[in-house]
Amino acid sequence: MNKVTVVGAGFVGATVAQYIADKDLADVVIVDVIDGVPQGKSLDLMEAAPVVNGHDRKLVGANDYAATKNSDIVVITAGIARKPGMTRDDLLKINAEIVQKVATEAIKHSPDAIFITVTNPLDVMTYLTWKTTKLPSSRVIGMAGVLDSARFQSFIGMETGYSVEDTKAMVLGGHGDLMVPLPRFSSVNGVPITELMSPERIEALCKRTRNGGAEIVELLKTGSAYYAPGASVALMVESILKDKNRLLPCAVLADGEYGLKDVYIGLPAVLGRDGLKKIVELKLHDDEMAALKASATSIRENIDAMNRLLVPAKA
């Protein structure tokens, strides 16, 4: 029986648990520091099962990590959103301390797990999870490329009027303003979008994709996206647990691919039962490669900033 732990019972974490259970992928343990919240949300999700599809998955809420023992996958969503008056360094330090603690505790109980990081800044937090758990990089993966590509796909569907079922898109790079949408590798049922709309409209959709998260934050006023992020995590979990070998853009550790080294960044990744199976190298044009390297430089700068701010965890 597959088992997935989701750390963080906020909107993203609870939605991850919902999609995983609804897809009948695994039993789920939701962990959070607030007493009652993971227990309440888990119970609510269990009570939804007869209405949704009658799955018999067990969902458990907990405030400690004992219940997470022997998880196949650990999803880290715990962290805070940036608040008024808070600097980027403040956010980086707080979330790094949270992720470091979560990874330290989770790995004790599930040493064979695959870790999926969702907490922002995502690429940096994935790097920190890798360093903290000391796992092979194939077993530590960041989520955001699936989400960014899904947003690009949605915008293509809205623009063309064609079904998103036929729409495929590829977005690489870091999860932020310097992400790299790739129109050449995006299509509707095999037809490149460059054949379906003008360069100006394509650039407009690329810009909207880069600002996809901020657009939702601005609309919500208090909070950020959780439906699409939750669904994106569940898609990755499904590919891993079912050994589907899906080719998905994910934050993975580059080891020479695309001329990059020792940095977690969104690249085309094949996900299966053992985690990352392969990084696929696309033949990028010079401008696309330059954009990807600029994104990597930004991530490295944030990693350096985190290392300056973060006190090493005690053994």
C-alpha positions as CSV (number, residue, x, y, z in Angstrom):
1,M,0.0,0.0,0.0
2,N,1.5,3.3,-1.0
3,K,1.9,6.0,1.6
4,V,2.5,9.7,1.1
5,T,3.2,12.3,3.8
6,V,2.2,15.9,3.1
7,V,3.9,18.4,5.5
8,G,1.8,21.5,5.9
9,A,-2.0,21.5,6.3
10,G,-2.6,24.8,4.6
11,F,-4.5,25.3,1.4
12,V,-1.7,23.8,-0.8
13,G,-1.0,20.8,1.5
14,A,-4.7,20.0,2.0
15,T,-5.3,20.2,-1.7
16,V,-2.4,17.9,-2.5
17,A,-3.9,15.4,-0.1
18,Q,-7.3,15.7,-1.7
19,Y,-6.0,15.1,-5.2
20,I,-3.9,12.1,-4.1
21,A,-6.8,10.5,-2.3
22,D,-9.3,11.3,-5.1
23,K,-6.9,9.7,-7.6
24,D,-6.7,6.6,-5.3
25,L,-2.9,6.8,-5.4
26,A,-1.9,6.4,-1.7
27,D,-2.8,6.6,1.9
28,V,-2.0,10.1,3.1
29,V,-0.6,11.5,6.4
30,I,-1.0,15.3,6.8
31,V,1.5,16.8,9.3
32,D,1.2,20.3,10.7
33,V,2.4,22.1,13.9
34,I,-1.1,23.4,14.7
35,D,-3.0,20.9,16.8
36,G,-6.3,19.8,15.3
37,V,-5.9,21.3,11.9
38,P,-4.3,18.3,10.1
39,Q,-6.6,16.0,12.0
40,G,-9.7,18.0,11.1
41,K,-8.8,18.3,7.4
42,S,-7.9,14.6,7.1
43,L,-11.3,13.6,8.7
44,D,-13.1,16.0,6.3
45,L,-11.4,14.4,3.3
46,M,-12.2,10.9,4.6
47,E,-15.9,11.9,4.8
48,A,-15.8,13.1,1.2
49,A,-14.7,9.8,-0.1
50,P,-18.2,8.2,-0.4
51,V,-19.4,11.2,-2.3
52,V,-16.4,11.5,-4.7
53,N,-15.5,8.1,-5.9
54,G,-15.8,5.7,-3.0
55,H,-12.0,5.3,-2.5
56,D,-10.9,3.5,0.7
57,R,-7.7,5.5,1.2
58,K,-6.9,6.3,4.8
59,L,-6.1,9.9,5.6
60,V,-4.5,10.7,9.0
61,G,-3.6,14.0,10.6
62,A,-0.7,14.4,13.0
63,N,1.4,16.9,14.8
64,D,4.5,14.8,14.9
65,Y,6.4,12.6,12.5
66,A,5.9,9.2,14.0
67,A,2.8,8.7,11.9
68,T,4.8,9.3,8.7
69,K,7.0,6.2,9.2
70,N,7.9,4.4,6.0
71,S,6.4,6.9,3.6
72,D,7.1,6.4,-0.1
73,I,6.9,10.1,-0.8
74,V,7.2,13.2,1.4
75,V,5.8,16.4,0.0
76,I,7.0,19.6,1.7
77,T,4.5,22.5,1.5
78,A,5.2,24.0,4.9
79,G,6.2,27.6,5.0
80,I,4.9,31.1,5.1
81,A,3.9,33.6,2.4
82,R,5.6,37.0,2.2
83,K,3.8,39.6,4.3
84,P,3.8,43.4,4.2
85,G,7.0,44.8,5.6
86,M,8.9,41.5,5.2
87,T,12.0,41.6,3.1
88,R,12.9,38.7,0.7
89,D,15.8,37.8,3.1
90,D,13.3,37.6,5.9
91,L,11.1,35.2,3.9
92,L,14.1,33.2,2.7
93,K,15.4,32.8,6.3
94,I,12.1,31.8,7.8
95,N,11.1,29.3,5.2
96,A,14.7,27.8,5.1
97,E,14.5,27.2,8.8
98,I,11.1,25.5,8.4
99,V,12.2,23.3,5.5
100,Q,15.4,22.4,7.2
101,K,13.5,21.2,10.3
102,V,10.9,19.4,8.2
103,A,13.4,17.6,6.1
104,T,15.5,16.6,9.2
105,E,12.5,15.1,10.9
106,A,10.9,13.4,7.9
107,I,14.1,11.6,6.8
108,K,14.5,10.0,10.2
109,H,11.2,8.2,9.8
110,S,11.2,7.6,6.0
111,P,14.9,7.1,4.9
112,D,13.8,5.5,1.6
113,A,11.3,8.2,0.6
114,I,11.3,10.5,-2.4
115,F,11.0,14.1,-1.4
116,I,9.0,16.7,-3.4
117,T,9.4,20.3,-2.4
118,V,6.8,22.9,-2.9
119,T,7.7,25.7,-0.4
120,N,9.0,28.9,-1.9
121,P,11.5,30.0,-3.1
122,L,11.0,26.6,-4.6
123,D,14.3,25.9,-6.3
124,V,16.3,27.1,-3.3
125,M,14.2,25.1,-0.9
126,T,14.6,22.0,-3.0
127,Y,18.4,22.4,-2.9
128,L,18.2,22.8,0.9
129,T,16.1,19.6,1.2
130,W,18.7,17.7,-0.8
131,K,21.5,19.1,1.4
132,T,19.6,18.4,4.6
133,T,18.4,14.8,3.8
134,K,21.7,13.9,2.1
135,L,19.7,11.8,-0.3
136,P,20.8,11.1,-3.9
137,S,19.6,14.0,-6.0
138,S,17.3,11.6,-7.9
139,R,15.1,11.4,-4.8
140,V,14.8,15.1,-4.2
141,I,12.6,17.0,-6.7
142,G,10.9,20.4,-6.9
143,M,7.4,20.8,-8.2
144,A,7.1,24.1,-10.0
145,G,7.8,23.3,-13.7
146,V,4.6,21.3,-13.9
147,L,2.6,24.2,-12.5
148,D,4.2,26.8,-14.7
149,S,3.6,24.6,-17.8
150,A,0.0,24.0,-16.8
151,R,-0.5,27.8,-16.6
152,F,1.0,28.2,-20.0
153,Q,-1.2,25.4,-21.3
154,S,-4.3,27.1,-19.8
155,F,-3.5,30.4,-21.4
156,I,-2.9,28.8,-24.8
157,G,-6.3,27.2,-24.5
158,M,-7.9,30.5,-23.6
159,E,-6.2,32.3,-26.4
160,T,-6.9,29.7,-29.2
161,G,-10.3,28.4,-28.0
162,Y,-9.0,24.9,-28.4
163,S,-9.3,22.2,-25.7
164,V,-6.6,22.2,-23.1
165,E,-6.8,18.4,-23.4
166,D,-4.9,18.8,-26.7
167,T,-2.5,21.5,-25.4
168,K,1.0,20.7,-24.3
169,A,3.6,23.3,-23.0
170,M,7.1,23.4,-21.7
171,V,8.4,25.9,-19.2
172,L,11.9,25.6,-17.8
173,G,14.1,27.6,-15.4
174,G,13.4,28.7,-11.9
175,H,10.0,29.3,-10.4
176,G,9.9,33.1,-10.6
177,D,10.2,36.1,-12.9
178,L,13.1,34.4,-14.8
179,M,11.3,31.2,-15.8
180,V,11.7,30.2,-19.4
181,P,8.5,29.4,-21.4
182,L,9.4,27.6,-24.6
183,P,6.9,28.3,-27.4
184,R,8.9,26.1,-29.8
185,F,8.2,23.1,-27.6
186,S,4.5,24.0,-27.0
187,S,1.7,22.8,-29.2
188,V,-2.0,22.0,-29.7
189,N,-2.3,18.3,-30.7
190,G,1.1,18.4,-32.3
191,V,0.7,21.8,-34.1
192,P,3.3,24.3,-32.7
193,I,1.7,27.4,-31.2
194,T,3.9,29.4,-33.5
195,E,1.6,28.2,-36.3
196,L,-1.5,29.3,-34.4
197,M,-0.9,32.8,-33.2
198,S,1.3,35.8,-33.7
199,P,4.6,36.4,-32.0
200,E,3.1,39.3,-30.1
201,R,0.3,37.1,-28.7
202,I,2.8,34.4,-27.8
203,E,5.0,36.8,-25.9
204,A,1.9,38.1,-24.1
205,L,1.1,34.6,-23.0
206,C,4.7,34.0,-21.9
207,K,4.6,37.2,-19.8
208,R,1.3,36.1,-18.2
209,T,2.9,32.7,-17.4
210,R,5.8,34.3,-15.7
211,N,3.4,36.4,-13.6
212,G,0.9,33.6,-13.1
213,G,1.3,33.2,-9.4
214,A,1.4,37.0,-8.8
215,E,-1.8,37.4,-10.8
216,I,-3.7,35.1,-8.5
217,V,-2.2,36.7,-5.4
218,E,-3.4,40.1,-6.6
219,L,-6.9,38.8,-7.3
220,L,-7.2,36.9,-4.0
221,K,-5.8,39.7,-1.9
222,T,-5.1,37.4,1.0
223,G,-3.5,34.2,-0.1
224,S,-2.0,32.5,-3.1
225,A,-2.8,29.6,-5.6
226,Y,-3.5,26.1,-4.3
227,Y,-5.7,24.2,-6.7
228,A,-3.2,24.1,-9.6
229,P,-0.2,23.6,-7.3
230,G,-2.0,20.8,-5.6
231,A,-2.9,19.1,-8.9
232,S,0.7,19.5,-10.2
233,V,2.1,17.7,-7.1
234,A,-0.5,14.9,-7.5
235,L,0.6,14.5,-11.2
236,M,4.2,14.0,-10.1
237,V,3.2,11.6,-7.3
238,E,1.2,9.6,-9.8
239,S,4.1,9.3,-12.2
240,I,6.4,8.1,-9.4
241,L,4.1,5.7,-7.7
242,K,2.8,4.2,-11.0
243,D,6.2,4.2,-12.6
244,K,4.7,6.0,-15.6
245,N,7.9,7.7,-16.8
246,R,6.1,11.0,-17.5
247,L,8.3,13.6,-19.1
248,L,7.6,16.6,-16.8
249,P,9.5,19.9,-16.2
250,C,10.6,19.7,-12.6
251,A,13.3,21.3,-10.4
252,V,16.1,18.8,-10.5
253,L,19.8,19.0,-9.8
254,A,21.8,19.8,-12.9
255,D,25.0,17.9,-13.2
256,G,26.4,19.2,-16.5
257,E,23.1,19.2,-18.4
258,Y,22.6,22.4,-20.3
259,G,26.0,23.5,-19.2
260,L,24.8,23.9,-15.6
261,K,26.2,22.4,-12.5
262,D,25.2,22.0,-8.8
263,V,22.0,24.0,-9.0
264,Y,18.4,22.9,-8.8
265,I,16.4,24.3,-11.7
266,G,13.4,23.4,-13.8
267,L,14.5,21.0,-16.6
268,P,12.6,18.3,-18.6
269,A,12.6,15.3,-16.2
270,V,11.5,11.7,-16.5
271,L,9.8,10.6,-13.3
272,G,9.3,6.9,-12.2
273,R,9.3,4.7,-9.2
274,D,12.8,5.6,-8.2
275,G,12.3,9.3,-8.6
276,L,14.2,11.2,-11.3
277,K,15.2,8.7,-14.0
278,K,16.6,11.0,-16.6
279,I,17.1,14.7,-17.5
280,V,16.2,15.2,-21.2
281,E,18.4,17.8,-23.0
282,L,16.6,19.8,-25.6
283,K,18.5,21.6,-28.4
284,L,17.8,25.2,-27.2
285,H,18.4,28.3,-29.3
286,D,21.0,30.8,-28.1
287,D,18.4,33.1,-26.6
288,E,16.6,30.3,-24.8
289,M,19.9,29.0,-23.4
290,A,20.9,32.5,-22.3
291,A,17.5,32.8,-20.5
292,L,18.0,29.5,-18.8
293,K,21.5,30.4,-17.6
294,A,20.3,33.8,-16.3
295,S,17.6,31.9,-14.3
296,A,20.3,29.6,-12.9
297,T,22.4,32.5,-11.9
298,S,19.5,34.0,-9.9
299,I,18.9,30.7,-8.1
300,R,22.6,30.4,-7.2
301,E,22.5,33.9,-5.8
302,N,19.5,33.0,-3.6
303,I,21.3,29.8,-2.5
304,D,24.3,31.9,-1.4
305,A,22.0,34.3,0.4
306,M,20.3,31.4,2.2
307,N,23.6,29.9,3.3
308,R,24.6,33.3,4.8
309,L,21.3,33.5,6.7
310,L,20.8,29.9,7.8
311,V,22.4,28.5,10.9
312,P,23.5,24.9,10.2
313,A,21.2,22.3,11.7
314,K,22.5,20.4,14.7
315,A,23.3,16.8,14.2
